[in-house]
């Protein structure tokens, strides 16, 4: 089963594999709060800077393009590059069929607009 959570929400056994899907790990975030950090599944540095400046629909479209390897965003990502995460999306989908997988982000639990929800949808629609 694939779930989403804030990294600040208490850990539960039912979380299963906890994947931090943020571009940055965050200051003072202990590694005990997640099992694996996949920075490549977080929005690009450029896109992160625009999250409060552009319409959520446009932002979501840009994030999806990044995850599927579309667009010219790569040269704007000096720290961590990704040429589309199709393989990773399929891998997580496969893992979620066998065990619980929880996608974690720094956004509060009750937030409406967070890339972890978009990512969950991309994973669920990934062709295995």
C-alpha positions, 0 to 999 in steps of 0.5 A: 500500500502506498501512503503519504505523510509529513515527516513530522508526523509520528512514526507508525509501524504501519508506515512500512518503508519510509521514503523522504521525497524532498530535494533537501533533507532539512536541517536537524532532521534526524535520519531515524525519521526515514529509511531512505532519502530520494532527493531526485523525487523532490521538486527541482531547486528552480521549481521549489522557488516558485511554489508560492508564486505561480498557480498550483495547477501550473506548478503541478504540471511542471513537477510532473514534467520533471518526474517524467523527464520532460523539459529543459529543467536539468541544466537549472539543477546544479546540485542534484540532477535527474533525467526523469524518474520513470524507473524509480516510480515503477520500482516504488509501485512494485514495492508498494504491492508487496509492503507498505510504503510511505512518501514523506515531505516537510509539508504539514500533514493537513496541507492541501498542495504538496508534491507528495500527493502528485508523486503518489498519483504518478506512482500509482499510474506508472506502467510496471 
